[in-house]
Amino acid sequence: MIIESYRNKFSNREDFAAAELWSYFMKTMATYFQNSADKPLCYGEVEIDSRKRRRLRGEPELEGVLCETAFVGFCGTDFELMHMGMRGELDKKFPEGRNRLINGHEGVVYVPSQQRFVVVLIRGVDSYDPTRFTEGETYFEYGCDGADGLFSDCNYYNPDMLLPIPDGYVKDGKISLEAAKKLVFSDPYACMLFQLERMEDLGEAQNFRVEMAKRKCGEVEARREAKHHIFDNVVIFGLGTTGMFIGDLIKRKYPHANIVFVARSPESSPKVRFALSVAPAKYVQSVGNDKAALAKKITDALGGKASLFIGTSGSSVEHEVALKYGVLGCNGIYNSFSLGPKISFDTMPFGFQNHLIFGSINLRQSHMEEAIGLLLKSRYNEIVSLIDRDEFTADPISAYNDIIYSKGAPLKTAVIWNKQYIDSEN
């Protein structure tokens, strides 16, 4: 095992003389971000430690359990962190006492002491509910913010944040490659489960009084109807994995939902064809700069105004089409899931049309546990492409720029980090 090889390698060093230090401090090979204009992402030997971390407020801080990385996926967050490093903006992201961050937050790790494969629950908080993080509370995210992540031979993770994988996907000490491909989506799919929950909650609260008046019914029935009808006409602007996932989840729970995907890719592209096979919907291609014409194409495809508009494209076009050009109907909800764009609106029609705009990006453990089960029964392995570990580590920056996030790149890229743990036949 990797852990044993590192133990043997450093066993004679004076600073490892005390046996109890092995439970706290060691070295590993990893990719890591740093503040550097020309080398914001590097691969090499780094120190890791099992500092105590808390899963939720009110729980004890626990030392980490040493795990070995088996399989990791690349996320757009990693790409953004690399650019933050180029601009020297990563100081607040580093673990305390470090000047670098081991990246990676999507994948599967092996726990030698427990002889099992797990998915790491990424976010821990000093908060009662991680989806309601607020002032005076703190958090960490493995591989993203304040805690080292999965692009390492081994690392320490809070033992209560090691989520089990259902039986049937591990054989002779190896996890199925196709299962591992599906599980790289555990974090974003869990985020979309939370988005669905939020849209249900807000849709119910937004419109139940309308339903009471229309149906002349009591509040319980009205709330049920309002939650159901907020998904009548849905626009999902952007067709990355998050857009695809939320469309999938809405269709699973609300088969009546009339969904229109909007993205720049041609309808004949493999990405669009796959998305429409997973979540039956209509599709509108966004081309050119005529936003009024695009808005008309969307409402024509939808057959009217949207009751729910979900922005996932990272482009300012989405909110302009929804709010300025009238795709979002009265009493509708605008869910801003994009990072980066600024939203503006004309207060006069906004107030009279009774729009609700919200944004929240988070998840609870229950969402990730549900995501694991749903993903393992899905086809999402079909959209994951592999890059060789040696090719990635030889020049991580070029790999990000020229392969993983290049124009025409696969929808999702992952890497087998430790071949001894992956069953490539299944």
PyMOL commands that set and color helices and strands:
alter all, ss='L'
color gray80, all
select helices_A, chain A and resi 2-10+14-16+19-23+76-86+91-93+130-132+159-161+177-183+186-215+219-229+241-253+270-278+291-302+317-324+347-353+365-376+380-383+389-394+396-404+419-421
alter helices_A, ss='H'
color red, helices_A
select strands_A, chain A and resi 25-33+41-49+65-73+101-102+107-111+116-120+123-125+139-142+146-147+154-157+162-164+170-171+174-176+233-237+258-263+282-285+306-311+328-336+356-358+384-386+412-416+422-423
alter strands_A, ss='S'
color yellow, strands_A
deselect
rebuild
show_as cartoon
